Amino acid sequence: MQLKLHNSLTKKLQEFIPQNPDLITMYTCGPTVYNYVTIGNYRTYTLGDILYRTLRYKKYDVRYIMNLTDVGHLTGDNEGDADTGEDRLEMAAEREGKSASEIADFYIKDFQKGFRELNLLKPTKFTRATEYIAEQVKLVKELEKRGYTYRTSDGIYFNTGKFENYGELSGLTEETVKEGARVEPNPEKKHATDFALWKFSPKDSKRWQEWNSPWGKGFPGWHLECSAMCMAELGETVDIHIGGEDLKMIHHQNEIAQSEAVTGKKFVNYWLHGAFLKVDNGKMSKSLGNAYTLDDIKAKDFKPLDLRYFYLSAHYRSTLNFTWEALGASHSALDRLYNILSGYTETDGDISADYVYKFEAAILDDLNMPKAVAVVWELIKSDLPEGDKVQTLIHFDQVLGLDFQDYVGYEVPQEVEDLAKTRAEYRKNGIWDKADLIRRQIEERGFVIEDLAGGYKLKKRF
């Protein structure tokens, strides 16, 4: 079976055909790191993780990049014009009495902690926008050379009127921008769809983050950053680009325009967009007090993996409605699954080819995770031997990421426990060669040891 994905660019379900079967290139728009990441954001990143896991499950090598926006994302994008308003990092720095880089460092650390708690596999690389300023300046210079830019009093802008295919992804036109904007359009723009590539620093104040450029001191436009990082890390044409549906209309359309204007090549072959997460059938918003974070989830005694299971309950292109009751139902279902696994005493068995076929039919059909989860429950209720169920479920978990292996019912022999304790003492005293020798002895006895902050965990080797 071949993986099929719904391509937002063509509006069709298409067979995924990589440019190079030996290496898939994939990019996900990550967070703007000025505040805690919401569970709405994490739904998009879980989509990226599921696709990443599915590609690896299919034995592809994947170079996966996720950006971290630590400059240039202005508040005006909430009002329909991303070139207006204040820089979110600068605002957070003023709010918290820190530098912009301290703000970014703090929220990146918190984000990556949540990333791990949700069992999201670490991308090949997280890229920070501030570390790619030279690439961004070079991109603007190339656009300028090709006649796609013009100067206004507040920055260097991309002239969308000169890019023939503008709006191909989003259907965006100058008229729709004017209708949708809730702020007065910049009178210096030649077209309502034009966007800033480089913004000039204000003359009456100093920013935390600003750089010299051929056009004056300033900072990069939000759209520019993703193109520069994406092409620097993945090349001029990328296999897959992922983001939330809120980015499709403007941000991703602008990425396409500026990238293809420079290279003359197709920027992305497959665009995937995840649907919104609603809260109580309404909009999630910080102003409404319902932009919940992972800490909010944990404060109510839910596990991050309860949330991951909740995400799996709906197709990524379908709007998902978050309520505490719905999360409670996911918690109960996952606990029931773990309890069943912990009751299995037989772990040796074969992976069921029939159930693997059903599972793959689901995940390869545009990542149909609700159907994949249904296959899990069908397997559990089947008459297959316990060992076959265990092996098949752990095989599925390569994609599901629900830590099935940790809950399989087994006892750790005292001999293995004693070896683990001895190894811990060796590690504590820096005797690394003997600690490594004991690790191999533990593995020879059918277990693996995972080192944790403040201890260790023994798992059965499957």
Secondary structure, 3 states (H helix, E strand, C coil): CCCEEEECCCCEEEECCCCCCCCEEEEECCCECCCCCEHHHHHHHHHHHHHHHHHHHCCCCEEEEEEEECCCCEHHHHHCCCCCCCEHHHHHHHHHCCCHHHHHHHHHHHHHHHHHHCCCCCCCEEEEHHHHHHHHHHHHHHHHHCCCEEECCCEEEECHHHCCCCCCCCCCCHHHHHHHCCCCCCCCCCCCCCEEEEEECCCCCCCCCCECCCCCCEEECHHHHHHHHHHHHHCCCEEEEEEEHHHCCCHHHHHHHHHHHHHCCCCEEEEEEECCEEECCECCCHHHCCCCEHHHHHHCCCCHHHHHHHHCCCCCCCCEEECHHHHHHHHHHHHHHHHHHHHCCCCCCCCCHHHHHHHHHHHCECCCHHHHHHHHHHHHCCCCCHHHHHHHHHHHHHHHCCCHHHHCCCCCCHHHHHHHHHHHHHHHCCCHHHHHHHHHHHHHCCEEEEEECCEEEEEECC
